[in-house]
Amino acid sequence: MTEPSFLTAVRKSYDTVAADYVERVPPPAEMDPLSRAMLAGFAEMVRTAGPGEVADLGCGPGRITAHLAGLGVPAFGVDLSPRMVELARNAYPDLRFTEGSMTALDTGDDELGGILAWYSTHHTPPRWLPEVFAEFHRTLAPGGFLLWGDYVGDEHLRPTRRYGRPVSYESYFLPVDHMVGLLDEAGLVVTARLEQEPGGRVSRPHACLLAHKPDRP
């Protein structure tokens, strides 16, 4: 099957910018306090429920994966970019990182205790999001949690350069209510939401959604 063109563009772009990304993007310790709090809450809920490992999807250089591991979560990372995976493995050799796409996860049904999708879905064209969220539902164990965080709004961006390098990916910022609706359609129940407007360390509107896959009757 031919790979969707947006995946090719994302992979090529992040392979190109990987080293510069590590230099320019702040580590978890420098995140805004509310985002750190959402990650900590997610980690505690996963630890308490205990149904399986947590997949950090779109893990980039692995910093958030390592942050979750430091919070006591059995986490591993998945990224589309081979170069990002290489950097993550070099930085955190005790953790597992693999190449993969959110559109077709190499994970069994009902296997994961949690999924973190942290600023990793906005390069996905909106028509593909139902397929991505269906994969989240398929791979989460009953009672497993999803923490989704990303930019929100009503914009379609086509940047030509990021982090000082040429890129070919596109970005789609959608209203948070729309994202809640897509998760609901996928069978994931949103139980908490955090929305932040620009200010301080927050450069544009973004949101975090905490959801879970219901237990079987």
N, C-alpha and C positions, 0 to 999 in steps of 0.2 A: 504494500500500500504506500502511495506517495505521501510523504510528510507534508502537513499543512505549512504553507509558506511563512506563517507568523512564527512557528517554532524554529524554522531555519534562521529567520532574522534575529530572534532573541538569542539563540545559541551563538551565532557569529558575533553579535554585538557584545555580549557579555564575555566571550573569549577575548575580544579586543580590549575591553576596558577593565578587565579583572584586577590587574595590579594597581591601576589608578583608583579603582573603587575602594580597595583596601586602605589606600592612603587617605582618601577624602571622606569616606562615610564613617561617622562616629561609632565607636563600640557601644555595646549595651549599657555600660556604666554612664555614658553621656546622653542616653535617651531622656526624653521628657519623663517626669515622675509618673504620670498617669499611664503611659505605655508600659513602663517597668512594673507598675502595679498590676496591670492586666496580665502580663506574662507570669508574675508571681502567683496570682490567683488561679490562673490556668494550671500551672504546675502543681499547686496544692490539690486542686480538684482531681487531676489525673492520678496523683499519688494516692489519694484517698480511695478512688474508685478501683484503681489497679487492674484494668482489664488487658493491658498490653503496652507495647512500646509506643513512643510518640515519633511521628515522621514530621520533620521540618522540611516542608516542600518549598522549593525555591530557596534553598539554604545559603546560596552564595558562598562566601569564604568560611562559613561555619561558625561565626561568632555567636549567633543566637542559639544554634544547636548546643554549643559548649555552655552557654548561659543556662539553658534548660537542664543540662547534665549537672551543672553546679547547684541547681535547685533540687537535685535528687530525682530527676526524671530520666528514665532510660530512653534517651533520644538518639536518633540518627538523622542524617541529612540526605536530601535528594535535590539535585540541580540539573538543569538542562545543559549547562556549560561545562565541558570537560576541564577547562582551565580553572574555573571556580572550584570544581571538585578537587583538582590537584592542589590548589592553595589550601583548601580546608583540610585535606589529608595531611599536608605538611605541617600545618599549624596545630592540629589536634589529632596526633597519630593514634590515640587511644579510643577515638570515636569512629563510627562507620559512616562513610559518605559514598553515595553511588550516583551515577548518571541516570536520569530518567525524566519523564514528562508527566505532568499532572493529568494529561488527557488519557493516559493509559499506564497506571501505576503497576509496578512489578511486585504486587502485594496481594496476598490472598483475601478472600471475603472474610469480613468480621474479625480482622486480625489486629488492628491498631487500637491502642488505648486512647490515642489522641492524634490530632493533626494540627500543626501550626502552619498557616498560610499567611506569612508576614510580609506585606508589600510585595507579593509575588504573583498576584492574579491580574494586575492592571494592564499587563501586556497582552492579555487574552482577549480577542475580539468578543463582544457580548454574545454573539450567537453560539460561541463555544462554551460559555460558562455553565449552561445546564449539564453538559457532558462532564465538565470538570467536577462540579458539585455532586453529580451522580457517582463519580469515582470516589469522592470523599465518603459518601454514604456507604458504598459497597465495601470499602476497606475498613471502616470504623467498626469496632465491636459494639454490640448493643450496650448502651450506657457510656460509650466513648465520647470524648469531647473534641470540638473544633474551636480553635481561636483564629479568627480571620481579622487581619488589620490591613488597611490600605487607604489610599487617597480616595476621596469621594467628590462628587459634583456632577457636572454635565459638560464634559470636555473630551475631545478627541485630539490628541497631540501627535505630531509627526516630527520629532526632533531629528536633526542631522548630526549633532555632536552632543556627547555627554561625557563628563569626567575628562574633558580635554581630548577626546578621541571621536572618530566618526562612528555613528550607529545607524541601524536601519530598522529598529523595532518601532512600534507605535504604542501609545498609552491611551487607555480608555478609563475615564473617571466617571463613575455612575452614582446616582443618588443612593443613599444608604437604605432607604425604604425599598428600592428596587433589589438591592442585594439581599435584604431580609426575605423578600418574596421568592427569590431564586433558591435560597436555602430551604425555605419552607416547601417549595415544589419538589426539592430533592429528598424530602423526608427528614430534614434536620431542623430541630426546634431551637429557635433563638431564645435564650433566657436572660441575656444581658447585652446592653449596647452602650458604647461610649463614643460621643462625638466631640471633636475639638476643632475650634476655629483657629486661624493663623495667629501666631503670637509667640514670642520667646523662641524656643527651639522648634516650634511647629510652623513650617513654611507655607502650608496650604491646608484646606480642610481635610481632615481624615477621620476615620472611625474604626472602632474595634467591635466585633460581634463575637459573643460566646454562644455556642450552640452545642447540642448533644444529639446523638442518635438514640431514639427511645429504646428501652428494653422491650424485648418481645413479650407479647401477652402471655 
